[in-house]
Amino acid sequence: MIKHLLRTLKRKFRGYWLAFARLQYRMRGVAFLDAIQTESFLDGHRISSHPADTFTLPETVDLGQPTKRYYPAEQTANQTVSVWLHEASAGVAKQYPYGSIQIGRKLLCLDVNTDDFHRNLFPPIKRTALFAPTLMAPWSHYLDGAIWGGYYDFVFLVAAKLCRFKEALPESEFKAAFVSYPLFGTSYERDFLDLLGVSTGQVVDSRTTNVTFERCVLANTGHWFYPNKADIFALRKYVLAQVPPIDEPRKRIYISRSGRRRILNESAVTALLQNYGFEIIEDIPRSVTEQVRIYQNAEFIIGPHGASFSNIVWCQPGTQLFEIFAPTYTPGFFRYLAHTLGLGYSAYYHGPAGTGDWSLGLEDDIEVSIAELELCMKNWLPVATP
């Protein structure tokens, strides 16, 4: 309860400070564009575009208790995603430390919002100057480790955009351009950049380096929960080209999770799953190539909701994903991703659904009923040999 209260107070304070910061800049004539205004402003500079996908997500019910519904059937759509190339004279355009671009007096919103703008102002940030003829700016949020900064965010909000740049630009231009954003500073970031052909010398951290440029290549995020299909399949295209599959029997795997959203009675869960032939994958550091191969070779995947399931993008069609939640936090990222990739999808949480603000349940740990899980397993894997 105290943790939730502190998080709410922090959010309110952040909102007040953001409003004050925006007021100061508006008084100087800076216009904070929203996503629609940004796309309208850049319309004449568009070099590629993928239209929104419309789709129907089927109902998801409990495998052992069909009257318990986790998600209703849903007909919805994601968003159009684009790449723009803007020619900009020195001094007319600039990049802020948090990664966003200002052109003239217009501050662009190419990702989810411009809420991180206020963090550029205090304390003042000193940055090394660097000139680049072409700048690719794929991300404009600071990393806080709670909302932004995880593996999912990097894969679908950064790496996917770099794939979009690769599709839109000649290879020589892609290799010559600099890439600047608030770096995640993780081993998986460097692994992905290597797999996508982005050299170490091309990448700078916008928090420490002020890149001036003659032109910038930009892309929008689109829908946070439901990435555009073009991005999903571009990721598969470029990464799987570097990680060929291994000819081995496919496995049933349980993905363990440490940190937040752990399964509290995990030892009992894994003991049950091992009776159904599941291999336990411990939550330890692995290269992206190792993660790709684990998921490429999976037949059935079970585990608590977490960023590791971003890796289902590498799965073979027909792979089954069983996602375990806390009832207070049940986002549909991977339900959508499984549907898009032609995977089977099931879900589970113990007890009734939570109510209220989903962000307050973001870190909640998970309790599993072994009897309920076993009933699911019996219905899901009727021919399994214990």
N, C-alpha and C positions, 0 to 999 in steps of 0.2 A: 504494500500500500504506500509506504513512504517513498519507495523507488518510483512508483507511478506518479505520485504528487510532485516530486522533484523534477521529473521529466516534463510534466505539464507546465510547471512554473518556468523552467528553462525555455520551453517553446514560446511561452507568452513574452518573456523578456526579449528573446530573439526577434519576435515579430515587432515589438516596439522599436528596437534599435534599427531594424531594417527600414521601417517607415520613416524614421528620422534621417537615415542615410540617404534614402531616395529623395526626400524633401530637399536636402542640401544640394544634391546633384540636379534636381529638376529646376531649382532656383538658378543654376548655371546653364540651363537650357538643354540638359541631357534628357532624352526621351527613353523611358524603359519600355521597350516593345514586348508584347506577349508573343506566343508562338505563331498565331495567325498573322499578326502584324509583321513579324520577322519574315515569314515566308512570302508575304505580299511584297515587302521591301526588296527581297532578294530574287523575285520572280524572273527578272530579265537576265539573271546570272546562272540559271539552272542548267547543269550539264547532264544530269541523269535523274530519273524518277521511277519509283515503283509504286503502283497504286495500292490503295488499301485492300486488304483481303476481307471478304465477308465469309462467315463460317458458322456452323452450328455445333456446339459442344453438347454431347449427349449427357443425359442424367447420370449421376454417380451415386450408387447406393451401396450400403454395407454388404459385403459378400456373404456374411453369416446371418444378417438381419435385414432382409430386403426392404422392410418398412422404414428403415433408418436412412434418410437421404442426406448426403453430404453436399451435393450440388444439384440444382434443377437443370433441366435442359435449357440451353442458352443460345439464342441467335444473336450474334454481335459482329463487330468488325474491329480491325486494328487501324492503323493510320498510314497514310501515304508517307514514304520516306524519299528523300532527295539528296543530291549533292550539288553544291553551288561553287562556282569559281569567281571570286570578286577581285577585280584589279583595283589596287589602292595605292595612291601616292603616299610617300613617307609623311607621317604626321596627320594624315587623314584617318587612318585606321590604326588601332592598337589592340593588344591583348592584355587583359587583366590577369593578375596572379591566379585567380580561380579558373582561368581558361576561356572565359567568354571574350567575344570580340565586340569592340565599339567601332562603328564606321561613321565618320562625321560626328554628329551629336546623337546617334541612335545606338543604344545598347541592345544587342541582339539576345534573343532567348531561343536557343536551338536545342536545349535539353528540357528538363522538367519545369524549371522556373528560374528566376534570378535571385532567389532568397539568399544565396551565399555572397552577394555583392558587398554587403556591409562588412564582411570579414577582410576585404581588401584595404579598409580604411584605418583600422586601429588594431595593433600598432602599425605604423608605416612600414612598408616592405621595401628593402633595398635589393635591387636585382642587377645582375651582370647584363650588359648590353650585348646583343648578337644580331647580325643582319642575315636574313635568309631571303633569297628571291621569291621562294614559294613556301608558305606555311600551311600545314594541315593541322586543324584545331578540332580534335574529336570529342572534347569533354569539358564541361564547365560547372563542376561542383567540387567543393572541398570534400575531403574524405573524413568522415567522423567515426567510422567503424560500427555505426548503428544503422542508419538509413543508407548512407553511401559508403562505398569502399570495399565491398566484398567481391567474391569471385563471380557471382552472377552479374553484378554491375559491370565488372570489367569485360566479361565475355560478350554480353549483349548490348552494352552501351558504349564500349570503346572498341574492342576487337571487331565487332560486327561492322562498325562504321569504317574501320580501316579496310575491311574487306570491300565495303561499298566504294571507298576511294580507289582501291585496286581495280575494281570493275569499270570505274568511270574515267580513269586517267591512263594515258600511255605508260607502259612500264618504265621508260626512261624518266618520265616526270615524277612518277611515284617514288622511284629510288633516289631522286635528287632533292626532293622536298624535305624540309624539317618537320618533325612532329612535336607539338608542344601542348601540354596539359598538366594538371597537378598529378604527378606520377604516383602510382600506388606503392611503388617501392617493394614489390614482392617478386619472388622467384617465378611465379606463374606469369606475371606480366612480361618478364624478359623472355620466358619460354614462348609465349604467344607471339611476341614481336619477332622472334627468330623464325618461327614457323611461317609467319606472314611476310617474311623477307624485308623486315625493317631493321636496319643495322643500328648498332649502338650509337654510332656517330650521328645518326639522324634525329635522335630523341633528346629533348631537353625538358626540364621541369619548369613550367610556367611560373611557379612560386619563386624560383631563384634566378630565372633568366628572362629578360625582357627582349623578345624577338621583334625587331622591326622587319617589315616585309613589303614586297611589291605587289603580291597577290596572295590571297588566302583561299584554301579549299575547306568548305564547311559542309556539315551534314546534320540533320535533325535526328533526335532520338526516336520519335514516334511514340508508340504505346509502350509504357514501362512493363506492364504485365504480359502483353501480347505482341512480341516483336513481329515485324513484317516478315512474311515467308521468304522474301528475297534475301534478307539478312541471314536467316537461319540456314538457308541452303548455300549461301556464299561461304559461311563459316565452314560448313561440311566440305565444300569444294576445295578450299585452300588448305585447311588443316589436314583432312584425310589424305590429300595428295602427298603430304609429307610423312604420314604415319600409316603405311600399308597394313592391312589386317594380317594377323597370324593365324595359320591353319591349325586350330586347336578346338576340342569339344567346347561348346558353349556352357556357361556355368549359371547356377543360381547363386546370387550374392546378396549379403546383407551389408549395408553401408553404415558403419558406426559413426557416431558424432560426439565430439568433446566440446567443451564450452557451453554456450547457451543452447537451449532446446535439446537437451540430452534426454534419453529415455532412462528414467530413474531405476527401473527394474530390468535393465538391459541383460543382465546375466541370465535371467529366466527366459527372456525373449530369445536370446541366441541359442539357449539350450533347446528350446522348442524348434527353432528353425533348422538347427543341425539335424534334427530327426527327419526333416524334409529335404536334406541334401544341400543346404545352403552353406556357402563358404563365407566366413566372417572377414570383412575388409576393415581393418583397424584405421582409425583416423590419425594418420601420420603423414608427414610431408612427402609428396610425390611430385615428380615432374609432370608436366602437361602430357607428354608422350605416354607416360605410365598410366595416367588417368584415362586417356583416350583408349588405350588398349584394354583396360579393365571393362569399360562400358561397351566397346566394340564387341567384346567377346561374351557379353552377358545375355542370358536367356530370360531370367527373372531377376528383378531388382526390388529389394525391400529396404526401408530405412526411414528415420525421422526426416521431416522436411528440412532441407538445408541446401546451401549453395552447391554442394557436390552434385546434386541432380541436374545442374546445368549441363553436365556431361552426357545426359541422355541424347543430346544433339548428335553424338557419335554412334548411337545404337543402330543396330540392324532393324528394319521394319519387322513388326510382330513381337518385339521384345515387350515384356510385361513390367510395368512399374506399379508398385504398391507403396503409397506414401502415408506415413504415420504423422499425425498432427497432435498438438495440444488443442483443445476445443476453443481456446481463446484466440488462435491465430491460424487461419486456414486459407492463405492466398492461393490463387489458381494458376500461378506461373507454369507449373510443370504439367498440370492437366492440359492446358492449351498446347504446350510444347509436345507432349506425347501424342495428342490428337493430330497435330500438324505433321508429325514424323511417321504416322501410321503405327504407333505403339499402343498396346493395351494399357489401360489406366484404372486403378482402384485406390480407394482412400480408407482411412480409419482414424477415429479418435474415440476415446473412452468417455462415456457420459453424454449429457446434452450439449448442444452448441453454446459457445460463449456469446455474450451480447456486449455492445458498446464499441469503443474505439479499438480497432485491431492493433494499432501501434503499441497499445499498453500491454498486449500479450506477446509482443515480438520476441521476448527473451524467456518466455515461460517454458519450464521443463515439462516432460511428458510422462504420464503413467499409463501403462498398457495392461488391459485385462488379458491374462494368458488364456483363459477359457474362450474369450471372444476372438482372440487372434487365432487360436487353434481351429475354431469353427470356420473362420475365413480361409485358413489354409486347406482345410478338408474340402471346401467348396471350390477353391481356386485350383488346387493341385490334386484332383481326385485320383489320379493314377500314380501319384508319388509313392515311392517305396521308403518307409521310415527306416 
